[in-house]
Every structure is written in structure tokens, then in C-alpha cells.
Amino acid sequence: MPLTSPGTTLGVVGGGQLGRMLGEAATPLGIDLVVSDPTPDAPAAPVASEQVVGDFDDEETIRAVAEQSDYLTFEIELADPDALERVSEETGTPVHPHPETLRTIQDKLVQKDRLSEAGVPVPDYRRVDSAADLRSGLDDLGYPAMLKAREGGYDGRGNVPVESPDDVATAFEAIDGPAMVEAFVDFERELAVMGCRGDGERDTFPVTETIHREEILRETVSPARTDEDTRERARDVAHDVLDVMDGRGVFGIELFETTDGDILLNEIAPRPHNSGHWTIEGCHTSQFEQHARAVTGLPLGTTEQRDPAVSANILGDVEERQAASLSGAEDALATEKLGFHWYGKREVYDLRKMGHLALVGDDSDDYEALLDSVRSVRDGLTFQS
């Protein structure tokens, strides 16, 4: 298909930082963005042709985006798969990944059931509809374990550790809805693989080590600091996951490497993911460019890594919600080989993802030194009260 100007328009449900970076990557391909978001002047608005203001699950908002677009995708799981499917049928605008994939991953129990049935290795788990279910499940799984809300949780929200029988009632009340309980995984490290499904193609980016604290991603190391056999097993599991997914796009596949050397699936995000941000500087094709290519039917780009890379999230560190004002950015920008990404969010609150840093080294670089460097730069950034 020849390139024209204006060319292809990609509609995106969600206008946060993922939409912003998707727009930055799509524009050089001749792809324009139309985004929807409930927040006026959302982070993606400056890189989009238009923003439609409306809720992620509002059908009329989705229709307004689809009517201006050649393809439709989403950057947040709060999109309504039923609305996406109806709008796609009515407007003829294809949705990728397929809404069925969104249905599968929105409910953590449905996600685990479907993947387990497909032979993907997952931690042992049980359905929980009552405190009695939770006690029964823990009798099987043992303590400690993790109680998870089936819908809506992210960045640690909706997850409650259950350390002993005394915690059962409080944990169930904290979830306040349908849940599942998952056996505690004694892991050596957490891993992530960005998987890609194109038009008859599939691929994976290099296996990444993810470092969490308080269940929020803090840093990544790519490639992961584990042996090649383990990385190969992680890629194999990621390919098995891709076989279960419907539609084109990039998928964030979170994994555990256990102390026994096994690979277990944690969760899937059917979109670009925080654990793949390092690909902007670290790979020939970023996860965002890959997603734009995939959902619009273009050939996938290479997933080859340029050089070792680490990343660090810039998180809100304030006590109360307030206007975002970051100091120390000039020093960060003076750091060689450092990628600085500011998401353009108007307000900051505690642990909100406001940006990220990526530092690229070379084959001779020590990962710990790279991590120390990027952490040092991040520690020099502060939000002014």
C-alpha cells in the first residue's frame, strides 16, 4: 500500500503515557493517532491528531474514535470488550488485539483458567467467592499466599498477602468482591517478555528482569541476569502464551523464575507494558513501534537488542495529590547515554508513574554499575511541594 499524507489513522482507547509513547513511535511510520481519555489534555494529546474526551468503557466515545480511524487498539484494560466488538462491527474498523483477548485477561481467574488449560505453566490457584472459599483454598495451597481481585487490579492494587489464618477475614474484606487466591511463588527473580503477534508473524523481545518493590515496578535489566537456558524457557512460555491470544499487537508477559529453575506465568497485559519501555533506546524497534506496526498490519520490525539496557521509573513521592513540578531534570539530561521520558501528567501523587529513565551500556558494562548509575540519577529527581 503506498504511503500518503494524511495516511493511516490509529484509534487508541486510552490517552496515558502508553498512548503518548505509541504516538511518538507511530508518527515516523506515517500513522496518525486519535485517542480517547476521560482526562482533558491527557498525556497522549500532544502527539495525537485529536483527543475525544470520554470514559474508557463508554461506547459512544469508542465509536467517535473508530469513525475517524482505520484501525482501533487500546492502551488500558479498562476498555469494554463488548463495546469494542459492537463498534467494530458497526463501523468496520478492526480492533487489535481482539476484544476476546481483552475479555480473557480482564478477569484474572478466566485468564489463569484459559492459560492453564492450554498447558501454560502457572502457579497453583483457587477461586474465591467467600471467606470460607479462601480458608478452603489456603488449606490446599498453604500459607503465605496472595489473594487477588479478579478484576481491576494493577500496580499492586487489588492484591492482598495472606500470611496466616488470622489474616483471612481481613484479606477477604479488603478485596470486597470476586477473587482468586494464588500459591506463594518462591522466585529467584521476576522476568518479563514482550511478545508480538503480527499478520502471520510472531516474535519476542529479549527476556527482561523486572525489579519490584511494594508490587510496583521500579527497574528493569535487559537482558535478564540469568542463564541462557532459563531465558530460552521464558521465551518458550511466551510463545505458548501468544498462541492463546487473539489478534495482533504487543503483549506484556510477566513471569516468575522459581528457585528450582522453573518458569511460571504471572500475568498478561495485551498492550505495550512498563517492562518494555527500555526497548525505546535498547532495541532497533521499540515495543511501541512494534505495536503500531502489528495492529495496522505492517510487517513486524526486528526485536534485536542494540546493547544492554536498564530502566528506572520516576514515581511520585509526595504525601498529597498536587501539581507536578519536577526538579533535577537538567542534571539527568546531562548524563551520557541516558534516555529521559516525562509523561506530561499534570498532577502527581504518591507512587504515580510520572516518567522513566533508560540507560544503555555496551557488552563490557557491568549491570550493577548501570543500575547504580540510573538509580543515582533517579534519586536526584524530586517533586517540589
N, C-alpha and C positions, 0 to 999 in steps of 0.2 A: 504494500500500500504506500503510495507516495506521501511524503510529508508536505503539509500545507500549514499556513498560518491564517486564521486560527486552526488548530489541529484537533487532536483528541482531547476530550474533557472527561476527567475522572471525578465522580462524585464521592465524597467521603462523609460518612456519618461519624461525627466527632471532629472537633477542631482544636484538640490539645497539642501537646508537644510532638506527638507521633505524627499528627497531620501536618504540623509545621515542617518537620524534617522530611516527610514524604513529599511535600510541595517543593522543597529545596532540591530534592533529587529528581523529581519528575520534570521540572521546567526544562532542563537541558535536553530532555528526550522529546521535547515538543508537546508535552502533556500539560494541560491546564487543570487546576483544581477548583471545584465548587464544594464547600464544606458546610456542615450544619453543626451548631453547638448552641446550648441554652445561654451561654455567656456571650453578650455582645463583645465585639473586638477580641475574640478568642485568640490564643497563641498562633493558630494557623491562618488567621485572617490576613496578615500582611503578605503571605505568599500565595493566597488564593484569589481567583478572579472575583469570587463573591462568597459571602457567608450568609446562609439562611439561619436566622435565629429561631430555635425551637428545641424541644426536648429530644433526646437521643431515640426514644421509642415512639415519638409522635408520627403517625402515618402521613399526615398532610405535609409535615416538614420533610420527611423522606421523599415523598412524591415530588415536592418542589425541587429537591436536589436532582432526582432521577430525570425529571423532564428537561433539565439543562445538560445532561451528561450522556456520554456514550457507554460508560461502564460505572458500576457502583461498588464501593467497598466500605469497610468500617474500620475505625481505629480504636474502638471501645466495645466491650462485650455487653454494654447496656442497650445496644440496638435491639429492636424487636424483630426476631427472625420471621414471624408471621407477617408483619407489616412489610418487611423487605421482600418477601416472596410475593405478596399481593401486588405491591408497587411494581416489581419487576415484570410480572405477568401483564399488568395493565399498560405499562409504558414501553415494554420491550427492551428495557435497559437491563443487561445481565448483571448479576451480583456475584462477586467473588471475594473470599471463599463463599461456598454455597450456604444459604441460610440453614440447611440441615446440619452443617458443621457447627454453626453458632448454637443451635438447639442442643447439640451434643455436649459442648463444652460449658454452656451456661450453668448446667446442673452438675456439680462435681460427682454425684453418685452415678448419674447417667453416663458421664464421661468415663469413670472408672469401670462401670459395667461393660460398656461397649469395647473399651480397650482390652480389658481382661478377657472377654470372650474372643477377641481377635488374637490372643496369645501374647500381648504386650505385657512384660513383667511389671507388676505394680505392688506396692505394699499391701499387706492384708488389711481388710476394712470391713465395716458392718454398717448397715442402715440404722439410723436413729430417729425415731418419731416420738420418743418419750424418755423420761429419766430411767424407766425400767429397761427400755431398749439399750440405753447407754450402759447400765450396770451389766446387763447380759453380754453385750458386746465386749466389755472390758474383762469379763470373766474368761472370754475366749482369747482376747488379744494381750491381756496383761497391762500392767502399769509400768512406766507412764505411756500415755497415748495422746493423740491430737484430735480434738473434736472440731469439725469444720462445718460451717454453714454451707448448705448445698448451693446456694445462690448468692451472688453479690459481693463475696469477699475478695479483697486484693490487698497487697502490701501488708499482709498480716491481719487485716481486718477480717472478722468472721472466723478466726482460728483461736481456740482456747485449749491450752495444755491441761491435761487431767493427770495429776501426779499420784493421786491416791483415792481410795473410795470416799474419803471425806470431801473430795472436790466435785463429786458427780452432780449433786443438785445445783450447786452454784454455776458450774460449767454449762449445764443444760439451760438454765435460766438466762445465762449470758448470750447464748446463741438465739434463743427465742424464735424457734422455727425449725423447719425440716433440716436435718443434719446427717452427717456420717462421721464415724469415728475410725481413725486410721492408726495402725500399729506404729509405735515409735521406731524410726529407722536409725540404726547406729551407723551413721555415714562417715566416710573418710573425708569426703568433700562433696559439695553440690556442683553440678555441671549443667550446662545448657547447650542446646544445639538449635541453631536457626535453620529450619528445614524449608525447602522451596518446592512448590508444585507449579509447573508451567503448563503449556499446551503440549501434552505428551512428554514432558520432561520432569525430572525431579533431581534435586541436589541438596547438599547440606553445606553450611559454612563450617569452618573449623570448630572443634569442641572447645567450649569456654568454661573456665572455672568461675563460679559466682560466689561472692563472699557477702553473707547477710549478717545483720545484727538487728535484733528486735523484729526479725522476719521481713526486714526491708533491705533490698539490695544496696550495698554500699560500694563494692568494687568488683571488677571483673579482670581476669587474666586470660589472655589468648595467645597461643594455645594453652589448654589446661595443663597444670603441673602434675601430670600423671603419665603413666607409661603408654606407649603406642597401642598395646593390646587393649587396654581399657578404653582408650579413645575410639578404637575400632568398634568395640562392643557398643559404645554410646552411639556411634553413627548407625550401627545396625538397628538399634532400638528406634532411633529417629526415623529411619526408613520404614520400619514397621508402622510407626505412628502415621506417617504420611499416607500409607496405603489405606488407612481407616478414614482419613479426612476426605471431604468432597469439595471440589472447586479449586481454583488456582489462587496462589498467594504465598506469603511467607508465614511460617508458623513458629512461635517460640515454644520450644520443647524443653521443659525443666526436668532434670534427672537427679537421682542420688547415686553416687558411687559408694557402695557399702564397704565396711571394714573387711568383709570377706571377698571383695573384688567384684561383686555383682553390680549390675546397673538396673535401677528401678525407676519407673516413670513417676514424677511428682504431679505436674500439671501441664496443660497446653494452653497457649494463647494463639488464636487464629489471626495473627497480625504481627507486624514488627514489635519487638519486645526490648525492654530496657537492657537485657543481657546481650543484645546485638548492636548496641549503639557504637561500640568500638569499631565496627566494620566501616564506618564513615572514613576514618583515617587508615584503618588497618588492612582493608581489602581493596582489590581492584574494583569491585562492585559492592556498594553498601547494601545493607538489608532493605533500605528504603527504595533505592533504585530497583532492586530486585523485585520488591512488591509491586512497584509501578509497572515494571515490565510484565510480571506474571499476570496481574489482573486485567491488563489491557491486551493480552495475547501476544506480546512481543517475545522474541527469544530471550531465555534467561542469560544473564551475564555470568562470567566466571566467579566462582566463590573462592578463588585462590587468595591466600593471605599475602600481603606485601611484606610485613615484618611483625615481630612480636609486639603486642599492644596491651596496655592496661587502661582501665577507665575508672572513674570515681564520680559518684553522684554528688551534686550540690543540693543539700537538703535544708529545709527551713529549720532554724534553731532559735525561734522566738517563742515567748510564752503566750502571746496573744496574737490573733489574726490582725495583720496590719499591712499598709502599703509596702511593696517590695522595694528595698533600696540596698544594693549590694556594694560593699567596699572591698578593695583589694584586687579588682579585676585587672587593673593596669599591670600589676606585678605578675599576675597569671599569664597575661598576654605576652609578657616579655620572656617567657620560658620557651626555650627552643623545642621544636617537635611536639608542642602541646596543642591539642585541639580544644578550643573553648566554645561551649554551646550554652547560650542563655535562652530559656524557653519563652520569655516575654509574658510571663504571668504577672498580673497587676498586683496581686496580693500574695503574701507569704504567711504560712502558719507552720507549726511545729511538724517536722518531718515531711513537709510537702516537697516534691521533686521540682526544683526550680531550674536546674541545668545539669550539665555534666562536663567532665574533663576527660580527655583521652590523650595518652602519651605513647608514642611509637618509638621503639628502640631498633636494634639490629640483632642479628643472630648471636652476637657476642655479649649482649646485655644480660645482666642478672635480673631475674624477675623481681626479686625482693628489692633491688635498688630502684627499679622502675616504680614499684608500688610505693616505696618510701618517698620517691620524688613527687608522685601525683598526690599522695596524701598530704605532703608538706605544702604543696600549692593550695590544695583544698582548705587546709587548716588556716591559711592566710586570708580566706574569704569569710566575711562576716556580714550579717544583716543588721543594718542600723535601726535602732528603735526610734 
